[in-house]
Amino acid sequence: MVPKRIIAEGDLVAVHSHCNDTPGERGRAVLDLFRARDGKIVEHGDAAQDVPETSANDHTMF
């Protein structure tokens, strides 16, 4: 998994990554959301979506 964007504010952190388990395939876009407190992760949630073959606009996921 390769992080593409990391965004943080206060105790919230979002990590947007490109996960590709098989070379030559498009892979998945993954968003991990973390809440940190006292240097530890206290909450975590994630969402994943297959990278589409085409995009409806010029701004692709990666």
N, C-alpha and C positions, 0 to 999 in steps of 0.2 A: 504494500500500500504506500502510495507516494502522496504526502500532503501537498496540496496546491495553494491553499489559503488558510491562514490561522487568524482569527479575529477574536479579540478579548476586550471586555469592558467590565469593570468591577469584579464580581466573582464568577462571571459567565465567560466561557470559552467555546468557540465554534471552530471545528476543523473540517475543511472540505478536502476530500482526498479522492484520488483515482486508484481504484483497486483492479488489478489485472492479474488473475491467477493463471491464465493460459496465454502464452505469447501469440501474437497475431490476432487476438480477439479484442473487441472494443472495451470490455471490462464493465465496471460499475462505478457510478458516482456515489460517494458515501459522505454523509454529514454526521459528525459526532458532536453532541452538545454536552458540555461538562459544567458543573458548578463546583468551584473549589473553595475550601475553607481551611485555614491554618495549614496550608501546604498539602492538603489531601483532597482527593476527588470525593465529594459527598453525594453527587447525583450524576447520572450519565444516561443519555438517550441517544439513539441513532436512527438513521433512515438511509436506505440504499435504493438506487434505481439503475437499471441497465442503461449504458450510454447508447442513445439512439443512433441509427445509421446516418440519418440526416437531421438537420435542425430547421425549424420553421423560420429562423432568422439567421443573420450572420454571426450571432454571438453563441458559439457552441459552449458546452460545459467546460471544456479545457482548451 
